[in-house]
Each structure stands twice: as C-alpha cells, then as structure tokens.
Amino acid sequence: MTQLKKILVPTDLSENSRRGLSYALSVVAESKAELMILHVADEFQAWELYSDEMAFVSSSGPTWPVDRVVQEATLDLNRFLEEHKEDIRRVPTVRRKVVLGDVVEKIVDMAREEEVDLIVMSPRPHGALKRFFLGSVTDRVTRRVPCPVLSICPPQ
C-alpha cells in the first residue's frame, strides 16, 4: 500500500458528513497525511440568500456579493468543525477551503489540482429512483477523479 500524503474530505456540513470527517481524522492520525477539508457553497442557494442585495449589471443576469457568500459559508464550516477541534489539533497539516460552484466539479478540480491520494465522502441516503436517474454526488465524483474514493455510508 502506498503512503497517503493528502486526503480530501468534502463536506456539505450535514450530520451525515461528520462520519466521513471522523473517519478521515482517524486515518490522518495514523498516516500523518495532510488533511484538506472542502466545502462547496451552492451558487443557487447563494442566489436565494442574497436576492435582496442583487444588482442587475447587465441584461445577461443578476450578480450577488460572492465574497459575502463565501465568508458566510466559511463561518458555517468553522462552526461545523468546532465539534472536531481536538482531533483536528492533532493533525499536522489541515487546510480548509470554501468555494462557490458546482459541487462535483469543484471536488474533482481540487482532487486533480492538489493531487490527492484519497477522497473520503459520506453520501446522503437517497431513494432508489432518484439515485438511479441522477446518481449521487459520490457516484459522480468517483467516476471522474484519478484517485480512490472511500464512501462512508450511514449505519443501517
């Protein structure tokens, strides 16, 4: 088995994604790998949150204060990680990143750019019909990244 150097943990800040983060923290503690925590803020949700502050700068569509959306998402990520602060302190290198955009695209981009060795994800439970037609974020990421994806499923 190769030595893990970088582990990416994408999180949607849900309770379900805490399992993936906890698992990744335990793997990092053993391997001394760098831990990268990624939160992708949803651009459509951002549009709804700040629709009262939108400015129409052209006929092509609205803009919103992107910096503010990323700042709010960063605060949300920090609150989410507060529960794990003791475990995070034991990790030699932890990087947090918040970006705005398509979740799958941003996870794939970061995995490629940072040359991660492993992605740890916690898929949300979906109905069979939705999963059949759309696939989960984990499924779509797994098909596109150049590294293994470890899926930490909820207990049955």
C-alpha positions as CSV (number, residue, x, y, z in Angstrom):
1,M,0.0,0.0,0.0
2,T,1.3,3.4,-0.9
3,Q,1.8,6.1,1.8
4,L,-1.1,8.6,1.9
5,K,0.1,12.2,1.6
6,K,-3.1,14.1,1.0
7,I,-6.6,13.3,2.0
8,L,-9.6,15.3,0.8
9,V,-12.8,15.4,2.8
10,P,-15.6,17.3,1.0
11,T,-18.4,18.3,3.4
12,D,-21.9,19.6,3.0
13,L,-21.9,20.5,6.7
14,S,-24.6,17.8,7.4
15,E,-24.6,15.4,10.3
16,N,-24.1,12.7,7.8
17,S,-20.8,14.2,6.6
18,R,-19.5,14.1,10.1
19,R,-19.0,10.4,9.8
20,G,-16.6,10.9,6.8
21,L,-14.7,13.6,8.6
22,S,-14.3,11.5,11.7
23,Y,-13.1,8.6,9.7
24,A,-10.7,10.8,7.8
25,L,-9.3,12.2,11.0
26,S,-8.6,8.7,12.3
27,V,-6.8,7.8,9.0
28,V,-4.8,11.0,9.1
29,A,-3.8,10.4,12.7
30,E,-2.2,7.1,11.6
31,S,-0.7,8.1,8.3
32,K,0.4,11.7,9.1
33,A,-1.1,12.8,5.8
34,E,-2.2,16.3,5.1
35,L,-6.0,16.8,5.6
36,M,-7.9,19.0,3.2
37,I,-11.5,19.9,4.1
38,L,-13.5,21.3,1.3
39,H,-17.0,22.9,1.5
40,V,-18.6,23.9,-1.8
41,A,-21.2,26.6,-1.2
42,D,-24.2,26.2,-3.6
43,E,-24.4,29.1,-6.0
44,F,-28.2,28.7,-6.4
45,Q,-28.6,28.8,-2.6
46,A,-26.4,31.8,-2.5
47,W,-28.6,33.5,-5.1
48,E,-31.7,32.9,-2.9
49,L,-30.0,34.0,0.3
50,Y,-28.9,37.3,-1.1
51,S,-31.6,38.1,-3.7
52,D,-32.4,41.3,-1.8
53,E,-28.9,42.5,-2.4
54,M,-28.6,41.6,-6.0
55,A,-27.7,44.2,-8.6
56,F,-28.6,43.9,-12.2
57,V,-25.5,44.9,-14.0
58,S,-26.5,43.7,-17.4
59,S,-29.3,42.0,-19.3
60,S,-27.5,38.7,-19.0
61,G,-28.5,38.2,-15.4
62,P,-28.0,39.1,-11.8
63,T,-24.9,39.2,-9.7
64,W,-24.6,38.8,-5.9
65,P,-21.9,39.6,-3.4
66,V,-19.8,36.5,-3.9
67,D,-17.3,37.4,-1.3
68,R,-20.1,37.6,1.3
69,V,-21.5,34.2,0.3
70,V,-18.0,32.6,0.7
71,Q,-17.5,34.4,4.0
72,E,-20.8,33.1,5.4
73,A,-20.0,29.6,4.1
74,T,-16.6,29.8,5.8
75,L,-18.2,30.7,9.1
76,D,-20.6,27.8,8.7
77,L,-17.7,25.5,8.0
78,N,-15.8,26.7,11.1
79,R,-18.9,26.1,13.3
80,F,-19.3,22.6,11.8
81,L,-15.6,21.8,12.6
82,E,-15.8,23.1,16.2
83,E,-17.1,19.7,17.4
84,H,-13.9,18.1,16.0
85,K,-11.4,20.8,17.1
86,E,-9.5,18.4,19.5
87,D,-9.0,15.8,16.8
88,I,-8.1,18.5,14.2
89,R,-5.4,19.9,16.5
90,R,-3.7,16.5,16.5
91,V,-3.3,16.6,12.7
92,P,0.0,18.1,11.5
93,T,-1.5,19.9,8.5
94,V,-5.1,20.8,8.0
95,R,-6.3,23.1,5.1
96,R,-9.8,24.4,4.9
97,K,-11.2,25.7,1.6
98,V,-14.6,27.2,0.8
99,V,-15.5,27.7,-2.9
100,L,-18.7,28.6,-4.8
101,G,-19.9,26.5,-7.7
102,D,-21.0,23.0,-8.8
103,V,-20.2,20.5,-6.1
104,V,-19.0,17.7,-8.3
105,E,-16.9,20.0,-10.5
106,K,-15.2,21.6,-7.5
107,I,-14.4,18.4,-5.8
108,V,-12.9,16.9,-9.0
109,D,-11.0,20.1,-9.7
110,M,-9.4,20.1,-6.2
111,A,-8.6,16.4,-6.3
112,R,-6.7,16.9,-9.6
113,E,-5.1,20.3,-8.7
114,E,-3.9,19.1,-5.3
115,E,-3.0,15.5,-6.4
116,V,-4.8,14.0,-3.5
117,D,-4.3,10.3,-2.7
118,L,-7.7,9.6,-1.2
119,I,-11.1,11.3,-1.0
120,V,-13.4,10.4,1.9
121,M,-17.1,11.1,1.3
122,S,-20.3,10.4,3.2
123,P,-23.1,10.0,0.7
124,R,-26.6,11.1,1.7
125,P,-29.2,8.4,1.6
126,H,-31.4,8.8,-1.5
127,G,-34.4,6.9,-2.8
128,A,-33.7,4.3,-5.4
129,L,-35.5,6.2,-8.1
130,K,-33.5,9.4,-7.6
131,R,-30.2,7.5,-7.3
132,F,-31.0,5.5,-10.5
133,F,-31.7,8.6,-12.6
134,L,-29.3,11.2,-11.1
135,G,-26.7,9.2,-9.2
136,S,-25.3,10.6,-6.0
137,V,-22.5,13.2,-5.7
138,T,-20.2,10.4,-4.5
139,D,-21.1,8.3,-7.6
140,R,-20.3,11.2,-10.0
141,V,-17.1,12.2,-8.2
142,T,-15.9,8.5,-8.2
143,R,-16.3,8.2,-11.9
144,R,-14.2,11.4,-12.6
145,V,-11.3,11.6,-10.1
146,P,-7.9,10.0,-10.6
147,C,-7.7,8.7,-7.0
148,P,-9.7,6.3,-4.8
149,V,-12.9,7.5,-3.1
150,L,-13.8,6.0,0.2
151,S,-17.5,6.1,0.8
152,I,-18.5,6.1,4.5
153,C,-22.2,5.0,4.5
154,P,-24.6,5.7,7.3
155,P,-25.4,2.8,9.6
156,Q,-28.4,0.7,8.6
